[in-house]
Amino acid sequence: MGSHRALVLGGSVAGLLAAGALAGAYDEVLLADRDPLPEEVSARQRRGVPHGRHAHGLLGGGLEAMEELLPGIGDDLVKAGVPVGDISANIRLCVNGRRLRPVSLGFRSLSVSRPYLESSVRDRVAALPNVTILGDHDVVGLLTRAEGNQVVGATLRSRTPDGADVGYLADLVVDATGRGSRAPVWLGELGYPAPAEERVTVDLIYTTRVFTAPADALGEDIAIIVAPTVAHPRGGVAQRLEDGKVLVTLFGILGDAAPEDLRGFLEFAATLPRPDIAGSLARATPCGEPWGFRFPASIRRRYERLDRFPAGLLALGDAVCSFNPQYGQGMSVAAQEAVVLRRMAETALDPLEFFRAIAPVVDVPWQIAVGADLAFPGVAGARTAMGRFVNAYLRRLHAAAEHDAVAAGAFIRVAHLLAPPSALFRPSVALRVLRG
């Protein structure tokens, strides 16, 4: 370990995994977050993750990346009681109004609440001997050389009543503060151009309730996912949790929302493109309060297209790309970016080289999410001939995948970031789609 200190701003999943990725290349890694970070793995919720109470998914590719960074974490979660199953055989996926044929693909999926997963990751990262986690601190700004071409640390302020500004020097500062990242503002203050932004407004609204339910409420599945269709633009997720309860998130796009009262919630569930989730609630009893969450737009900041960027500063996770959460991509992409960070941290880290290295990691899930969103006429955005062709092809693929295991498996591998989208057009799959 030749370098002295790395400073990670933001203590959510992306920041924690970044800290874990850097621990092998730096003598000291300091992670700072504005929330007072809970210490016990049982901690349920914190203010900095407003969507934490709602359904979350860790895709197969994300779990692989997380286990590469924190070996054994998947086994630890299973031993702690987190429901586990195959990404296809034990997840009931309904797309375009069709239930895809379940098939065992040999990749694990964990059905775990976001607070429990984040707390488990935090415990693993905090146990690393050279990592220090500093909660209850705001980021005031960056520290730079006089000429402004290199970031050399950041100023933090304790959120306690007598908190003072303290400068922390670092060889590398990583911005993992999420979609509200101030990095574009900091670049402007240093005389650098801000990255171009791509935005897709979906106005997604989540409503979530937790239920006690019989063990067989979801059958042999650990989760049920019903995706919205153009004809019925409402969707939902029901997932088993580590405490034995069932969490149900219902959502609408373009401002549509499930009511929070129980009767309205159940009536909304009955309007989904398929009855699977409504059926799973037939013998369920609500517990706790309902929760809502609004997600206005997906945002991608194109750092990889800049030609100038200050040394000593990086960004990853939602600070680079904030995905429509209905596709469950955010944590998984952050984990894959952290794997790239660990590999590149062993050498002199050039920020633009890093952004260009993670661009392919972001490209695939961004194309999946944006392409699916633009299938809805009310979502604003440029629709290309290729995009229309892909959406039409996917509709036929889903029809085939209702009965065909090869087509179903190919789609699920791509959706879980385990295979490139081109895999859907291989002859072995395309022939099945055409025969569909």
C-alpha positions as CSV (number, residue, x, y, z in Angstrom):
1,M,0.0,0.0,0.0
2,G,1.9,3.0,-1.3
3,S,-0.7,5.8,-1.1
4,H,-1.6,7.5,2.1
5,R,-5.3,8.4,2.3
6,A,-8.5,8.1,0.3
7,L,-11.6,10.0,1.3
8,V,-15.0,8.7,0.3
9,L,-18.0,11.1,0.5
10,G,-21.2,9.3,1.1
11,G,-21.9,6.2,3.2
12,S,-24.6,4.5,1.2
13,V,-24.0,1.2,-0.7
14,A,-21.9,2.9,-3.4
15,G,-19.7,4.7,-0.9
16,L,-19.3,1.6,1.3
17,L,-18.2,-0.5,-1.6
18,A,-15.9,2.2,-2.9
19,A,-14.2,2.3,0.5
20,G,-13.9,-1.5,0.5
21,A,-12.4,-1.4,-3.0
22,L,-9.8,1.2,-2.0
23,A,-8.8,-0.4,1.2
24,G,-6.2,-2.6,-0.5
25,A,-4.5,0.3,-2.2
26,Y,-4.4,3.0,0.5
27,D,-2.9,3.1,3.9
28,E,-6.1,4.8,5.2
29,V,-9.6,5.1,3.9
30,L,-11.9,7.6,5.5
31,L,-15.6,7.5,4.7
32,A,-17.9,10.4,5.7
33,D,-21.7,10.6,5.6
34,R,-24.2,13.2,6.8
35,D,-26.3,10.7,8.6
36,P,-25.4,9.3,12.1
37,L,-24.7,5.8,10.8
38,P,-26.2,3.0,12.9
39,E,-23.8,0.4,14.1
40,E,-26.1,-2.7,14.4
41,V,-27.0,-4.8,11.4
42,S,-30.6,-4.7,12.6
43,A,-30.8,-0.9,11.9
44,R,-33.8,-0.3,9.7
45,Q,-33.7,3.0,8.1
46,R,-31.8,6.3,7.8
47,R,-32.8,9.6,6.4
48,G,-30.2,9.7,3.6
49,V,-31.9,6.8,1.9
50,P,-35.5,8.0,1.5
51,H,-36.3,5.0,-0.8
52,G,-34.8,2.5,1.7
53,R,-38.2,1.3,3.0
54,H,-39.3,0.2,-0.5
55,A,-38.6,-3.0,-2.5
56,H,-35.0,-3.4,-3.6
57,G,-33.3,-5.9,-5.8
58,L,-29.7,-7.0,-6.0
59,L,-29.2,-8.3,-9.5
60,G,-27.2,-11.4,-10.2
61,G,-24.3,-9.3,-11.7
62,G,-24.4,-7.0,-8.7
63,L,-24.2,-9.9,-6.2
64,E,-21.2,-11.3,-8.1
65,A,-19.5,-8.0,-7.9
66,M,-20.3,-7.5,-4.3
67,E,-19.0,-10.9,-3.4
68,E,-15.8,-10.1,-5.3
69,L,-15.3,-7.0,-3.2
70,L,-16.5,-8.6,0.1
71,P,-15.9,-12.4,-0.2
72,G,-18.5,-14.5,1.6
73,I,-21.0,-11.7,2.2
74,G,-23.7,-13.7,0.3
75,D,-23.2,-16.8,2.5
76,D,-23.2,-14.6,5.6
77,L,-26.6,-13.1,4.6
78,V,-28.1,-16.5,3.9
79,K,-26.9,-17.8,7.3
80,A,-28.5,-14.8,8.9
81,G,-31.9,-15.8,7.5
82,V,-32.1,-13.8,4.2
83,P,-34.3,-15.7,1.7
84,V,-32.2,-17.1,-1.2
85,G,-33.2,-18.7,-4.5
86,D,-32.3,-19.0,-8.2
87,I,-32.6,-15.7,-10.2
88,S,-35.2,-17.3,-12.4
89,A,-36.6,-20.5,-10.8
90,N,-37.5,-18.7,-7.6
91,I,-38.4,-15.2,-8.8
92,R,-41.7,-14.9,-10.6
93,L,-41.1,-12.4,-13.3
94,C,-44.1,-11.1,-15.3
95,V,-43.2,-8.8,-18.2
96,N,-45.6,-7.5,-20.9
97,G,-48.4,-9.2,-19.1
98,R,-46.8,-12.6,-19.4
99,R,-45.1,-14.8,-16.7
100,L,-41.7,-15.9,-18.0
101,R,-41.1,-19.6,-17.8
102,P,-39.1,-20.3,-14.6
103,V,-35.8,-22.1,-15.3
104,S,-32.9,-22.8,-13.0
105,L,-29.9,-20.7,-14.2
106,G,-27.5,-21.4,-11.3
107,F,-27.2,-17.8,-10.1
108,R,-28.2,-16.9,-6.6
109,S,-30.6,-14.1,-5.7
110,L,-31.1,-12.7,-2.3
111,S,-34.4,-11.2,-1.2
112,V,-33.3,-8.7,1.4
113,S,-34.4,-5.3,2.6
114,R,-32.3,-2.3,1.7
115,P,-31.5,-1.3,5.3
116,Y,-30.5,-4.8,6.3
117,L,-28.2,-5.2,3.2
118,E,-26.6,-1.8,3.7
119,S,-26.0,-2.5,7.4
120,S,-24.4,-5.8,6.5
121,V,-22.1,-4.2,3.9
122,R,-21.3,-1.4,6.4
123,D,-20.3,-4.0,9.1
124,R,-18.0,-5.8,6.7
125,V,-16.3,-2.6,5.5
126,A,-16.0,-1.1,9.0
127,A,-14.2,-4.3,10.1
128,L,-11.4,-3.6,7.6
129,P,-8.4,-2.4,9.7
130,N,-7.6,0.7,7.7
131,V,-11.2,2.0,7.1
132,T,-12.7,4.6,9.4
133,I,-16.4,5.5,9.0
134,L,-17.3,9.1,10.1
135,G,-21.0,9.7,10.5
136,D,-23.0,12.9,11.2
137,H,-20.8,15.1,9.0
138,D,-21.6,17.4,6.1
139,V,-19.4,18.0,3.1
140,V,-18.6,21.8,3.0
141,G,-16.4,21.7,-0.1
142,L,-13.2,20.5,-1.7
143,L,-9.6,21.3,-0.9
144,T,-7.5,22.0,-4.0
145,R,-4.1,23.2,-5.0
146,A,-3.9,26.9,-5.6
147,E,-4.1,26.5,-9.3
148,G,-7.3,24.4,-8.9
149,N,-6.1,21.5,-11.1
150,Q,-5.9,18.9,-8.3
151,V,-8.2,18.0,-5.5
152,V,-6.2,17.3,-2.3
153,G,-9.0,16.6,0.2
154,A,-12.3,18.0,1.5
155,T,-13.7,20.1,4.3
156,L,-16.1,18.4,6.6
157,R,-18.4,19.8,9.3
158,S,-19.8,17.9,12.2
159,R,-23.5,18.2,12.5
160,T,-23.3,18.5,16.3
161,P,-24.3,21.9,17.8
162,D,-20.6,22.9,18.3
163,G,-19.4,21.4,15.0
164,A,-16.5,23.1,13.3
165,D,-15.1,22.9,9.8
166,V,-12.2,20.5,9.6
167,G,-10.1,19.9,6.5
168,Y,-9.1,16.3,5.6
169,L,-6.2,15.9,3.2
170,A,-6.4,13.0,0.9
171,D,-4.6,11.6,-2.2
172,L,-8.0,10.7,-3.7
173,V,-11.6,12.0,-3.1
174,V,-14.5,9.8,-4.3
175,D,-17.9,11.4,-4.6
176,A,-20.5,8.8,-3.7
177,T,-23.1,11.3,-2.4
178,G,-25.9,10.2,-4.8
179,R,-28.1,11.9,-7.3
180,G,-27.8,15.2,-5.4
181,S,-24.0,15.2,-6.0
182,R,-22.5,18.7,-6.0
183,A,-19.6,17.6,-8.2
184,P,-20.9,19.6,-11.3
185,V,-21.0,22.7,-9.1
186,W,-17.5,22.1,-7.7
187,L,-16.2,21.7,-11.3
188,G,-17.6,25.1,-12.3
189,E,-16.0,26.7,-9.2
190,L,-12.7,25.3,-10.3
191,G,-13.1,26.5,-13.9
192,Y,-13.9,23.1,-15.4
193,P,-17.0,22.4,-17.6
194,A,-19.8,20.4,-16.0
195,P,-20.7,17.1,-17.6
196,A,-23.6,16.9,-20.1
197,E,-26.7,15.4,-18.5
198,E,-29.2,13.0,-20.0
199,R,-32.6,13.0,-18.3
200,V,-35.7,10.8,-18.8
201,T,-38.7,12.0,-16.8
202,V,-40.9,9.1,-15.5
203,D,-42.5,10.5,-12.4
204,L,-42.6,7.2,-10.7
205,I,-44.4,6.9,-7.4
206,Y,-43.9,4.1,-5.0
207,T,-46.3,3.0,-2.2
208,T,-45.1,0.3,0.2
209,R,-46.7,-1.7,2.9
210,V,-45.3,-4.6,5.0
211,F,-47.5,-7.7,5.7
212,T,-47.4,-10.8,7.8
213,A,-48.4,-13.7,5.6
214,P,-48.2,-17.5,5.5
215,A,-45.0,-19.1,4.4
216,D,-46.5,-20.2,1.2
217,A,-48.0,-16.8,0.3
218,L,-45.6,-16.4,-2.6
219,G,-45.5,-20.1,-3.4
220,E,-41.9,-21.3,-3.8
221,D,-40.8,-17.9,-4.9
222,I,-38.8,-15.4,-2.9
223,A,-40.2,-12.5,-5.0
224,I,-42.9,-11.7,-7.5
225,I,-42.3,-8.9,-10.0
226,V,-45.1,-7.6,-12.2
227,A,-43.8,-5.0,-14.7
228,P,-46.2,-2.4,-16.1
229,T,-47.4,-2.6,-19.7
230,V,-48.4,0.1,-22.1
231,A,-52.0,-0.9,-21.7
232,H,-51.7,-1.2,-17.9
233,P,-49.0,1.2,-16.8
234,R,-48.9,0.0,-13.2
235,G,-46.5,-2.5,-11.5
236,G,-45.4,-4.0,-8.3
237,V,-43.0,-6.1,-6.3
238,A,-43.7,-8.5,-3.5
239,Q,-40.6,-9.9,-1.7
240,R,-39.9,-12.0,1.3
241,L,-37.8,-10.3,3.9
242,E,-35.1,-11.5,6.3
243,D,-37.6,-11.3,9.3
244,G,-40.2,-13.5,7.6
245,K,-42.5,-10.7,6.6
246,V,-43.5,-9.8,3.0
247,L,-42.8,-6.3,1.7
248,V,-45.1,-5.1,-1.2
249,T,-44.3,-2.1,-3.3
250,L,-46.8,-0.9,-5.8
251,F,-46.1,1.9,-8.3
252,G,-47.4,3.9,-11.1
253,I,-45.7,6.0,-13.7
254,L,-46.3,9.6,-14.9
255,G,-47.8,10.6,-11.5
256,D,-50.1,7.6,-11.0
257,A,-49.9,6.2,-7.4
258,A,-51.3,3.5,-5.3
259,P,-53.3,4.8,-2.3
260,E,-51.8,4.3,1.2
261,D,-55.0,3.1,2.9
262,L,-55.3,-0.7,2.9
263,R,-58.5,-0.9,0.8
264,G,-57.1,1.4,-1.9
265,F,-53.8,-0.4,-1.8
266,L,-55.4,-3.8,-2.4
267,E,-57.7,-2.4,-5.1
268,F,-54.7,-0.9,-6.9
269,A,-52.9,-4.3,-6.7
270,A,-55.9,-5.8,-8.4
271,T,-55.4,-3.5,-11.4
272,L,-51.9,-4.7,-12.2
273,P,-51.3,-6.5,-15.6
274,R,-51.4,-9.8,-13.7
275,P,-53.1,-11.0,-10.5
276,D,-50.0,-12.6,-8.9
277,I,-49.4,-9.9,-6.3
278,A,-53.0,-9.4,-5.4
279,G,-53.4,-13.1,-5.0
280,S,-50.4,-13.3,-2.6
281,L,-52.1,-10.7,-0.4
282,A,-55.3,-12.7,0.0
283,R,-54.2,-14.2,3.4
284,A,-51.9,-11.4,4.4
285,T,-52.3,-9.0,7.3
286,P,-50.7,-5.5,7.2
287,C,-48.3,-4.4,9.9
288,G,-46.8,-1.0,10.4
289,E,-47.4,2.2,8.4
290,P,-47.5,2.7,4.6
291,W,-44.7,4.7,3.0
292,G,-44.5,6.7,-0.2
293,F,-41.6,7.8,-2.4
294,R,-41.5,9.8,-5.6
295,F,-38.8,9.4,-8.3
296,P,-39.0,12.2,-10.9
297,A,-36.4,11.3,-13.5
298,S,-33.5,9.1,-14.4
299,I,-30.3,11.2,-14.8
300,R,-27.0,10.3,-16.4
301,R,-24.0,12.6,-16.1
302,R,-21.6,12.1,-19.0
303,Y,-18.3,12.5,-17.2
304,E,-16.6,10.2,-19.7
305,R,-17.2,12.8,-22.5
306,L,-15.2,15.6,-20.8
307,D,-11.7,16.4,-22.0
308,R,-10.6,18.1,-18.7
309,F,-11.0,17.0,-15.1
310,P,-9.1,17.8,-11.9
311,A,-6.8,15.1,-10.6
312,G,-7.6,13.5,-7.3
313,L,-11.4,13.4,-7.7
314,L,-13.8,10.7,-8.9
315,A,-17.5,10.0,-8.8
316,L,-19.5,6.8,-8.9
317,G,-22.9,5.3,-8.2
318,D,-25.9,7.6,-8.4
319,A,-23.6,10.6,-8.6
320,V,-22.8,9.4,-12.1
321,C,-26.1,7.7,-13.1
322,S,-29.4,7.5,-11.2
323,F,-31.6,4.8,-12.6
324,N,-35.3,4.4,-12.6
325,P,-35.6,2.2,-9.5
326,Q,-38.2,-0.1,-10.8
327,Y,-35.5,-2.0,-12.7
328,G,-33.4,-2.6,-9.6
329,Q,-30.1,-1.6,-11.2
330,G,-28.6,1.0,-8.9
331,M,-26.9,-1.0,-6.3
332,S,-25.7,-3.6,-8.8
333,V,-24.1,-1.0,-11.1
334,A,-22.4,0.7,-8.1
335,A,-20.9,-2.7,-7.1
336,Q,-19.6,-3.3,-10.7
337,E,-18.2,0.2,-10.7
338,A,-16.4,-0.4,-7.4
339,V,-14.8,-3.5,-8.9
340,V,-13.4,-1.3,-11.7
341,L,-12.2,1.2,-9.0
342,R,-10.4,-1.5,-7.1
343,R,-8.6,-2.7,-10.3
344,M,-7.6,0.8,-11.3
345,A,-6.6,1.9,-7.8
346,E,-3.5,-0.2,-7.9
347,T,-2.0,2.2,-10.5
348,A,-2.0,6.0,-10.9
349,L,-5.7,6.8,-11.1
350,D,-6.5,9.1,-13.9
351,P,-10.1,10.4,-13.5
352,L,-11.1,10.5,-17.1
353,E,-9.7,7.0,-17.7
354,F,-11.8,5.8,-14.8
355,F,-15.0,7.5,-16.1
356,R,-14.3,5.9,-19.5
357,A,-13.7,2.5,-17.9
358,I,-17.1,2.6,-16.1
359,A,-19.0,4.0,-19.0
360,P,-19.6,0.4,-20.5
361,V,-20.8,-0.7,-17.1
362,V,-23.4,2.0,-17.1
363,D,-24.3,1.7,-20.8
364,V,-26.2,-1.6,-20.7
365,P,-28.5,-0.9,-17.7
366,W,-29.1,2.6,-19.0
367,Q,-30.1,1.3,-22.4
368,I,-32.4,-1.3,-20.8
369,A,-34.1,1.2,-18.5
370,V,-34.4,4.1,-21.0
371,G,-35.6,1.8,-23.8
372,A,-38.3,0.3,-21.6
373,D,-39.4,3.7,-20.3
374,L,-39.7,5.1,-23.8
375,A,-42.1,2.3,-24.7
376,F,-44.7,4.3,-22.8
377,P,-46.1,7.1,-25.0
378,G,-46.3,9.6,-22.1
379,V,-42.6,9.5,-21.4
380,A,-40.8,12.3,-23.2
381,G,-37.7,11.4,-25.2
382,A,-36.4,10.8,-28.7
383,R,-37.6,7.5,-30.1
384,T,-35.3,6.0,-32.8
385,A,-36.1,3.4,-35.4
386,M,-33.7,1.1,-33.6
387,G,-35.5,1.7,-30.3
388,R,-38.9,0.9,-31.7
389,F,-37.5,-2.3,-33.3
390,V,-35.9,-3.4,-30.1
391,N,-39.1,-2.9,-28.1
392,A,-41.1,-4.7,-30.7
393,Y,-38.6,-7.6,-30.7
394,L,-38.8,-7.7,-26.9
395,R,-42.5,-8.1,-26.9
396,R,-42.2,-11.1,-29.2
397,L,-39.3,-12.4,-27.0
398,H,-41.5,-12.2,-23.9
399,A,-44.3,-14.0,-25.7
400,A,-41.9,-16.8,-26.6
401,A,-40.3,-16.8,-23.1
402,E,-43.7,-17.5,-21.5
403,H,-43.2,-21.1,-22.7
404,D,-39.6,-21.3,-23.9
405,A,-36.8,-21.9,-21.3
406,V,-34.0,-20.8,-23.6
407,A,-35.7,-17.4,-24.4
408,A,-36.6,-16.9,-20.8
409,G,-33.1,-17.7,-19.6
410,A,-31.5,-15.4,-22.2
411,F,-33.7,-12.4,-21.2
412,I,-33.2,-12.9,-17.4
413,R,-29.4,-13.1,-17.8
414,V,-29.4,-9.8,-19.6
415,A,-31.8,-8.2,-17.1
416,H,-29.5,-9.3,-14.3
417,L,-26.4,-7.8,-16.0
418,L,-24.9,-11.3,-16.5
419,A,-24.9,-11.1,-20.3
420,P,-24.8,-8.3,-22.9
421,P,-28.0,-7.3,-24.7
422,S,-26.5,-8.8,-27.9
423,A,-27.2,-12.2,-26.4
424,L,-30.9,-11.7,-27.1
425,F,-30.2,-11.6,-30.8
426,R,-28.1,-14.7,-31.1
427,P,-29.5,-17.2,-33.6
428,S,-30.4,-19.8,-30.9
429,V,-32.6,-17.1,-29.2
430,A,-33.8,-15.2,-32.3
431,L,-35.2,-18.4,-34.0
432,R,-37.3,-19.1,-30.9
433,V,-38.6,-15.5,-30.9
434,L,-39.6,-15.8,-34.6
435,R,-41.3,-19.1,-34.0
436,G,-42.8,-17.6,-30.7
